């Protein structure tokens, strides 16, 4: 029999728990999210190395980022809804183990075509991140749901930030393949820990898999809050991805000429966003969602004025990245806080729909960013981000107007 915590149990769909969630379990969930989401971002500082090793152009190697995100969207559509159908502990641990295998294939890839195919599989299985987040919301009592989600989402941001830094340092010391072998080992360890320590959690939904997928459209059609928040999420993730897809090329070229280790260190610049995630969760619990949404969108748009000038000024570029990460994380947490207030019995599917929109926005912007950088340079990338940020400001003002 698998050992499981005896003082914790999963809430039934829609149930409101009274007991405070064990902090050790919250920490485990945050670590699992951090290690899982990092798999989507290890490749970003490695793009110049892949370009050299596989003798490919910027736009082609940048597909490693874009296809990883596309695979994540596929996982959100086809794997994540299973969280409302299957026992969650088994689903999460199995998906984590599959992610470990996909990362191992990426490290072994003999050519760029196979690496790109493996990155799609990495993206599909990295969806374990979004299986964990709604589980955290389900386990938490309603009065502290925003705080718990904020803490787990802080783990997500830390994973994104440290992924780039760790990847750059490991690749500079031992080569890019070793980074993927290391990532595979970490995911295998996460799978074991989740299997041993998560409580059994059954959703209790009695639907076939085809009917479960078909229900996604019905949920989207009947939940206007979800539609609005999904649109905001797509814009904010698009702005985020536009920067991080192309920044490695900027930093590898003049006037910076940085190697993968120094490029990876830029992941730490956004550490302020990790603080923002936790703070945003607390403010959401206090009913300050609308104002925080507008403020977050304004930060996203304003950051790109500095990011544009960052092509020639490192301090200005760093300042723009900090403001962008704060805005994107604030938007993401407020969006998820609002979505998790909706119907508890379909929480995983609500998260699936929101995150599909979120990463579709990121995937589209990632592809556009790589193409624009190749054609017109950094100013075009900054223009794309500014346009997405401005659209987020307008959309957030409409949300605020509806709330009055």
N, C-alpha and C positions, 0 to 999 in steps of 0.2 A: 504494500500500500504506500502511495506517495505521501510524504509528510506535508501537511498544510497547516497554516496558522489556525489555532483552535479558537482564538478570540475574535476572528473576523469572518464575515460571510459576505457574499455578494447580495446586494439588494435585488429584489425582484423588479421586473419592469415597472417603472413609475413609482416604486416604493420610496418613501423618504426615511432615511436612517436617522437614529437619534444619537448613536455613539460616535465620538470623534474618531476619525480614521487614524490608525496607527502610523506615526511618522516614519517608522522604518519601512513600512510598505510603500508609503508615498515616495521615499527615497529610492527604493528599488524600481518603482515605475518611472521615476525621473531618469535614473541611470539607463534603464532599458530604452527609453525614448531617445536619450542622447546618443547611445551607441548605434541604435538602428537608423536614425535620421542621418547620422554622419556619413553613411554609405552613399548617399546621393551627392555628397560634396567633396569627397576625397579627390575626385578627378580634376577639380577646377584648377588648383595650382600646378597640376601635372601636364596641362595642355601644351605648353612649350616643349616639354620633354617628349610627349607623344608625337608632336609635330616633327621633331628631329628624328626620333627612332623609326617612325613609319613613313617619313618623307612625304608628308601630306600638308595641305594648306590649312590656314586658320579656320575657315568655315567648315572643313571636313572634320578636323579633330574636335571642334566645338560641338559636333553632334554627340559626343560622348556625354556631355552635360544634358543636351536636349533630349536624347533618347532615354537617358536615365529618368528624367522627369516624365516623359511620355509613358514609360513603363510603370511609373508610380501611379499615373492616372488610370492605367488599365487595372492595376491592383485595387485602386479605390473603387472602381466600377464592379469588378468581378470577385474580389476577395473580401473586401471590407464588409459588404452586406452580410456575409456569413456570420459576423459577430452577433447578429440578431437571430441566428438560426441554430448555431452549434454551441457546444460548451466552449467557453472563451479561453480557459487556461490551456486546453489542448490545442486549440486553433492558434493561439499566440505563440506558444513554444514551437509548434511544428513549422509555422511560417518563418520564425527566426532561424531555425535550422536550415530551411531551404535557402534563406538569404546567405547563410554561411557558405553553402555549396556554390551559389551564384558568384560570390566574391572570389572563391577559389578559381572558378572558371575564368574570371576576368584576368586574374594574375597570370594564368597559364596561356592566355590567348596568343597565338603565334603571329597574327596579323591584325590590322585595324578592323577589318570587317567582322571578325569573330569577337574582338573586344567590344565593338558597338552592339553586337547581338547579346553578349553577356551583360552589358550595362542595362539593356532592357529588362533582363531577368532580375538584376539587382534592384531596379526600380519597382518591379512588380512585388517582390518579396519584402522590400523595405517598408511596405504598407503596414507591417507589424507596429510601426510607430503610431499609426492612427487606429489600430485596434486597442492599444493601451490607453490612449487619451480618453475615449468614451467610457472605458472600464473604470478609470479613475473617477470620472464624473458620477458613474453609477454607484460606486462604493462609498463616495463621500455623502455625508448628510447635507441637506439642501442649504442650511445656513452657512456652510463653509465650502460649497461647491466651487465658487469662483476662486477662492484661495488655493484649493487643492489643484484645480486645473491650471492656475497660474504657476504653481510650483512645478508641476509636471512639464508645463510648457517652457519654464525656465531651463529645464533639462534639455528640451528640444533645441533651444537657442544655443546653449553651451555646446551641444553636440555639433551644431552647424559651425560655430566659431572654431572649436578645437579641431574639427575635421580638417579644415584648410591648413591650420598651423601644423598639426601632426603629420599630415600628408606631405607638406613641403619639406619638413625636417627629415622624415624617414626617407623620402625619395632622394634628397640631396646626399644622404649618408649611405644608402644601400640600393637605390634604384626604385622605380615606380612599382615594379611587380611586388616587391617585398611589402609595400603598403597594403596591397590587396590581400596578401597572405595573412598579414597581421589582423586586418579587418575580419577575415573569415574566422580566425581563432576567437576574436572577441565576440562575434555573433554566436558562435557555438557555446561559449561560456554563458552568454545571456539566455540562450534557449534553455540550458540546464537550470539556471537559477530561477527562471520564471516557472518552469515545470515543477520545481520543488517547493517554491514559496508562495505562488499565487493561490488564493482560495478558488475552489470550484465555483463557477458562475454560469448558470444556464439562463438564457433569455426567455425560453418558454414560448417562442413564436411557432405556430403550427402552420407553416407554409412550405410548399415545394420550392426548390431553388429557382426555377423559372418564374414562379409567381412572386417570389421574393424580389427578383430583379425587376419584374414588371411593376411592383409597388413603388419603385423609386419615382416614376413619373407622377403617380398619384400624390405622393408626398410633396414633390416639388410644386405641383399644380395648386395644392391646397394650403401651402405655407408661405404667405407673402414675406414674412420676416426672414425666412430662409433665403428667398430669392434676392432680397435686398442685400443681405449680409454676404451671400455668395458673390454678388457683383463687386462689392467692396473688396472682398478677399482676392478676387481675380486681379483687380487693378493694383492692389498693394504688392502681391506676389510678383506681378509683372514688373513693377518698378524695382523690386529687390533683385530679380533674376537678370534684368537688363544690365545692372551694374556688375554682378559677380560672374556672369558669363564671359565678359570681355576684359575685365580688369587685369587678368593675368597677361594678356597681350600688351596692354598699355604699360604695365610695370616691367615687362621683359624687354621692351624697346626703349628708344631715347625719350626723355633724358635720364631714365632711371636705370635701365640695364640690370634688373634684379634677377637673381636665380630663384629656383623653386623654394628654397628655404626661406628667403626674405619675402617672397610673394605670399607664402603660407602664413607668415606672421601677421599679415593684414587681417586675417580672420579674427584676431584678438581686438582689433579696433572697434568692433561692434559689441564689445562686452557690456556696454551700457544698456543694450537691448535686453540682456538677461535680467537686469534690475527692473527694467520697464515691464517685463512680463509679469513678475510677481506683484509689482505695484498696481498694474492695470487690473489684475484679478481682484485685489482688495477694493479698488474703486468701483469695479463692476458690482461687487457684493453690496456696495452702499448706494447703488442706483445712479451712478454718474456716467452711464454708458454713452449718452448722446454727446455730451461735451467732450469726452475722451475720444470719441470717433472723429469729430471735427478737428480736434487738435492733432490727432495722429495723421490724418490726411494732409493737414497743413505742413507738418514736419516732412512728409514724403516729398511733397512738391518743392518746398523750400530747400531741401537738401541738394537737389539737382543743380541749383544755381552754383553752389560750391563745387559739386562734382565736375561740372563743366570746366571750371578754372583749374581743377586738379590735374589736368594734363601737364601743367607746368609748375605747379606748386604743391609739394607734398603736404604741408600743414593744412592747406585748404581742402585737399582731397580727404585727409583723415577726418577733418571736422564734418565734411559732408557725409561720409560713411557712418559716423556716429549718429548723426541726426536721422539719416535714412533708416538705420536699424531700430532706433527708438520708435520712429513712426510706424514702421511695418509691424513690429511686435505689439505695440499698443493697439493697432487696428485688428490684428489677428486675435488677440485675447478678448477684446470687446465683442468681436464677431462670434467667437465660440461661446462666450458667456451668454449671449442672447440666444443662440441656437440651442444650447443645453437647457434653457428654460422651457423649451417646447416639449412635445410629447415624449415622455420617458421610455415608452415601450418601443419606440423606433429610433432611439438615440444613435445607434451605430449607423443606421441608414441616413439619418440627418447629417451626421458627420461625413459619411461617404459623399453625399451630394455637395456639401460645402467644400470639402477638400478636392473633389473633382474640378469644381470651378476654380478653386485656388491654384491648383497646379496646371490646369489648362492655361490660365493666365500666365503662369510662370513659364510654361513650355513655349507658348507663342512668343512671348517677349524674349526668351532665351535665343530662339531661332532668329528672330528679327535683329537682336543685338549683335550676334555674330556676323550676320550678313551686312548690317550697316557699318560695323567696324571695318570689315574688309573693303567696303566700297568708299566710305566717306570719313572714317576715323572716329576718334573719341567724341567729337562734338555731336555727331549723329546719334551716338549711344546716349549721351546726356539729353539730347532733344527728345528721344523716345521716352526716357524716364520722366522728364518734365511733363510731357503730354499725359502719361499715365497718372502721375501725381495730381495734375490739375483736374483730370477727370474724377479722381477719387475725392477731391475737395468738393466738387459740384455734387457728386452723389451723396456725400456725407451731409451736405447742407439740405438736400432733399429729405434725407432720413430725419434730420433734426426738425424740419418743417412738419413732417408727418407726426412727430412725437408731441407737438404742441396741442 
